[in-house]
Every structure is written in C-alpha cells, then in structure tokens.
C-alpha cells in the first residue's frame, strides 16, 4: 500500500551516516540535520580537536550518537584510515556525504602548482577514492526499495565563474559534478544512488576568508553578503539539511545523478 505521509517520505531515522568535513560549516549543518532526525552520524575532518569537539557538541545538543573520526582525505593513507575506522564501528552505511573540501586563493599570474594539487587531491580524488573504499559498506544494507545514498557537495562555482581568485576551486567542483553523474550511472544498478548539491553562499569559515574577514565567521556581515543574492540572504542550516535529507530519504529514491543548486537563485539569475 502506498504511504504518502511526511514521516514515511522524509524519515532518516536509524540510518548510518558519514559526513566528511563535518566539524564546521556546511558539513556540520548537515550532520546536525541527520542527528536531529534520528540518524547515527560519523563526522570526519583533518583537525582532531575540532572534530572531537564538534561531535561532542552536536550529540549534546541533538541527542543520539555522533562519532568523531578524524582523517586527512587529501591522500590515500587518510582515505584508507577513515574507511577502516568506519568498518570497525558499523557493518553498513546508508549515507555518505562527501563534503570535505579545500580552496586556494591567488591571482592568475601567481597561482602555484600546489594550489592545483592540494585542491584536486582533496576535492576530487578524495571524493572518488573514499566512495570507492566504502562501496562494500554502502552495498551491505542497500536494497532496491531502500538504496544507499552518496551526496557529493559541489558548488555553484563549478557551474558559473567564481567571484574570487580561486582558480582551481571552480574546476575542481565542476569535476565533482561530472564525477557525480559518472558514479551515478555505474552504481545505480548496485542500489547506490549518487547525487550532488551545489551550494551558494552559506555562513562558513571558507566563505569568510573569501569575503575578507579571514575566517572570522561570527564577525562577518552575512546580511551584507546575502544582499548580493536574488533571495536576499545567505543559506541556512534548514536549506542545506532539507535538501540533503530529501535526497537521502524515500522522497529522493528516484533522483539519480543530479546536481541540484542550493544558492538562492544565483545561477539562474
């Protein structure tokens, strides 16, 4: 019998979820959204203390289980470390959110090779190889009726020309979008659905460095930043969590290989 209730369509209760780059910014927002709705959440980031602190804070605020698994996903050693740590704690994963990412700012004339290598190693290779390593866990609990999900966090800068001198960042996110479609076509028959979200401006550490406040998230005038978008504001936790939960719930079970903007109308405008 068809069940069209909100509880059935959008529930993520009981799911096992990994969010990379989950210690701050959009990753923390997404992790909080899953915790608030009854999922068990594992978060990863490079900095051990920050990852541990965020996991403890989120668990205290939203209840449930939030586990800190620090790892550097810019190389295969860190990818394998995280995959092994997850496998020690659960026999399956329902959701992987590939959010970990970096940027590099420098004028075109001065942009260094390391600014390409670091960005692509984390933003593209890290996404691919972590997903690859986690395929056994993603397949373990997946069924045709309830597929596992992979959500890659891209960017509007992979669709349009970025406003900042981050020459390698936009191409890396365009690559994430292309990788999403390619993985989706390969994995859908294995009951793993892959999609991507392309966020616009959110109140994050990374964007604060771009707008000139040097990582001071609290001290950034986000209302001024938001006025530059058609919606007149920056994104909120509800915006990114709602879209991610849609993709990872029954409501999103027929959505495959899409790159969905979450940008307040920037790209279309």
C-alpha positions in Angstrom: 0.0 0.0 0.0 1.3 3.4 -0.9 2.3 5.6 2.1 2.4 9.3 1.3 2.8 10.5 4.8 5.6 13.0 5.6 7.0 10.6 8.2 7.4 7.9 5.6 8.6 10.1 2.7 11.3 12.1 4.6 12.4 9.9 7.5 16.1 9.2 8.0 15.7 7.7 11.5 18.1 4.9 12.2 20.3 5.5 9.2 24.1 5.2 9.5 25.6 8.4 8.0 29.1 9.6 7.3 29.7 13.3 6.8 33.2 14.3 5.8 34.4 17.8 6.6 31.8 17.6 9.4 33.5 19.7 12.0 32.3 23.1 10.7 30.4 24.9 8.0 28.0 23.1 5.7 29.3 19.7 6.9 28.4 20.5 10.5 25.0 21.8 9.4 24.3 18.5 7.5 25.5 16.4 10.4 23.2 18.3 12.8 20.2 17.7 10.5 20.7 14.0 10.4 21.2 13.8 14.2 18.1 15.9 14.8 16.1 13.4 12.8 17.3 10.2 14.5 20.3 9.1 12.4 23.7 7.8 13.8 26.3 10.2 12.4 30.1 9.9 11.9 31.9 13.1 11.2 35.4 13.4 9.8 37.9 16.3 9.5 41.6 16.9 9.4 41.9 18.5 12.8 41.4 16.0 15.7 40.5 18.5 18.4 38.0 20.3 16.2 36.4 17.1 15.1 36.1 15.7 18.6 34.7 19.0 19.9 32.0 19.2 17.2 30.9 15.6 17.7 30.5 16.2 21.4 28.7 19.5 20.9 26.2 18.0 18.3 25.5 15.0 20.4 24.8 17.1 23.5 22.5 19.4 21.5 20.5 17.0 19.4 20.9 13.7 21.3 21.8 10.4 19.6 25.2 9.3 18.6 27.8 11.4 16.8 31.2 9.8 16.4 34.4 11.7 15.6 36.7 10.0 13.1 39.5 12.5 12.1 41.3 11.9 8.9 43.1 13.8 6.1 41.3 12.9 2.9 43.8 14.5 0.6 45.7 11.3 0.3 45.0 7.5 0.1 46.5 6.9 3.5 43.9 9.1 5.2 41.1 7.7 3.0 42.0 4.1 4.0 42.3 5.2 7.6 38.8 6.6 7.6 37.3 3.6 5.7 38.9 1.2 8.2 37.7 3.2 11.2 34.1 3.2 9.9 34.2 -0.6 9.2 35.2 -1.2 12.8 32.1 0.6 14.0 29.3 -0.5 11.7 28.5 -3.3 9.2 26.9 -0.9 6.7 26.5 2.7 5.7 23.2 4.2 4.5 24.5 7.6 3.5 27.9 9.1 2.7 28.1 12.9 2.3 31.3 13.9 0.6 31.6 17.4 1.9 35.3 17.8 2.8 36.9 20.3 0.6 39.6 23.0 0.3 40.3 26.1 -1.7 43.4 28.2 -2.7 43.4 31.9 -3.4 46.0 33.6 -5.6 45.9 35.9 -8.7 46.2 34.0 -12.0 49.7 35.3 -12.7 50.9 34.0 -9.4 48.8 30.8 -8.9 51.1 27.9 -7.9 51.1 24.3 -8.8 50.5 23.3 -5.2 47.2 25.3 -5.4 46.0 22.8 -8.1 47.4 19.7 -6.5 46.0 20.3 -3.0 42.6 21.3 -4.2 42.1 18.4 -6.7 43.6 15.9 -4.3 41.0 16.7 -1.7 38.0 17.9 -3.7 38.1 15.3 -6.5 40.4 12.4 -5.8 39.4 12.2 -2.1 35.7 12.1 -3.1 36.3 9.3 -5.6 38.6 7.1 -3.5 36.6 7.4 -0.3 33.4 6.4 -2.2 35.3 3.5 -3.8 36.6 2.3 -0.4 33.2 2.5 1.2 31.3 0.6 -1.6 31.2 -2.7 0.5 29.5 -0.9 3.4 27.2 1.0 1.1 26.1 -2.2 -0.6 25.8 -4.2 2.6 22.5 -2.6 3.7 21.2 -1.4 0.3 18.0 -2.8 -1.3 16.0 -1.9 -4.4 13.3 -0.5 -2.1 15.8 1.4 0.1 19.0 2.2 -1.8 22.1 3.7 -0.1 22.9 7.3 -1.0 26.0 9.2 -1.8 25.7 13.0 -1.8 28.7 15.0 -3.1 28.9 18.6 -2.1 29.9 20.6 -5.2 29.5 24.4 -5.6 27.9 27.0 -7.8 31.5 27.9 -8.6 31.6 24.7 -10.6 28.7 26.0 -12.7 29.4 29.7 -13.1 32.6 31.8 -12.9 33.7 32.3 -9.3 33.8 35.8 -7.9 37.2 35.2 -6.2 40.7 34.4 -7.3 40.4 30.7 -6.5 41.5 29.5 -9.9 41.5 25.7 -9.2 38.4 25.6 -6.9 35.7 26.1 -9.6 37.3 23.4 -11.9 37.5 21.0 -9.0 33.8 21.4 -8.3 32.9 21.1 -11.9 34.9 17.8 -11.8 32.9 16.8 -8.7 29.6 17.4 -10.7 30.9 15.3 -13.6 32.1 12.6 -11.3 28.7 12.5 -9.6 27.0 11.7 -12.9 29.5 9.1 -13.8 29.4 7.3 -10.5 25.6 7.5 -10.5 25.4 5.7 -13.8 27.7 2.9 -12.6 26.3 2.5 -9.1 22.5 2.8 -9.6 22.3 -0.9 -10.5 24.0 -1.7 -7.3 21.3 0.1 -5.3 23.5 3.1 -4.5 22.2 6.5 -5.6 24.6 9.3 -6.2 23.7 13.0 -6.4 25.3 16.3 -5.8 24.4 19.6 -4.2 25.9 22.8 -5.5 25.6 25.4 -2.6 25.9 29.1 -3.0 26.9 31.4 -0.1 26.5 30.0 3.4 27.9 31.4 6.6 31.1 29.3 6.7 34.8 29.7 7.5 35.7 29.2 3.9 33.5 31.9 2.6 34.5 34.3 5.3 38.1 34.0 4.0 36.8 34.9 0.6 34.9 38.0 1.6 37.9 39.3 3.6 37.2 38.5 7.2 39.9 35.9 7.3 38.0 33.0 8.9 36.1 35.2 11.4 32.6 33.6 10.9 31.0 35.4 13.8 32.4 38.8 12.8 31.4 38.6 9.1 28.4 40.7 8.0 26.4 37.9 6.5 23.4 40.2 5.9 25.6 42.3 3.5 26.8 39.1 1.8 23.2 37.8 1.5 22.0 41.0 -0.1 24.1 40.1 -3.2 21.9 37.0 -3.8 18.4 37.1 -5.5 16.9 35.7 -2.3 18.5 38.5 -0.3 20.2 36.3 2.3 22.8 33.6 2.7 21.8 30.0 3.1 20.7 28.5 6.4 21.0 25.1 8.0 17.4 24.4 7.2 18.1 25.0 3.5 21.1 22.6 3.2 19.7 20.0 5.6 16.3 19.9 3.9 17.7 19.2 0.5 20.2 16.6 1.8 17.5 14.8 3.8 15.3 14.8 0.7 18.0 13.1 -1.4 18.6 10.5 1.4 15.0 9.7 2.2 12.3 7.8 0.4 11.3 11.1 -1.2 14.5 11.1 -3.2 14.7 7.5 -4.1 14.1 8.1 -7.9 16.5 11.0 -8.2 19.8 9.8 -9.7 22.9 11.7 -10.9 21.5 15.2 -10.4 23.4 18.3 -9.5 21.0 20.5 -7.5 21.8 24.1 -6.7 21.1 25.5 -3.3 22.1 29.0 -3.9 19.1 31.4 -3.5 18.8 31.8 -7.3 22.3 32.9 -8.1 22.9 30.5 -11.1 19.6 31.0 -12.8 19.8 34.8 -12.4 
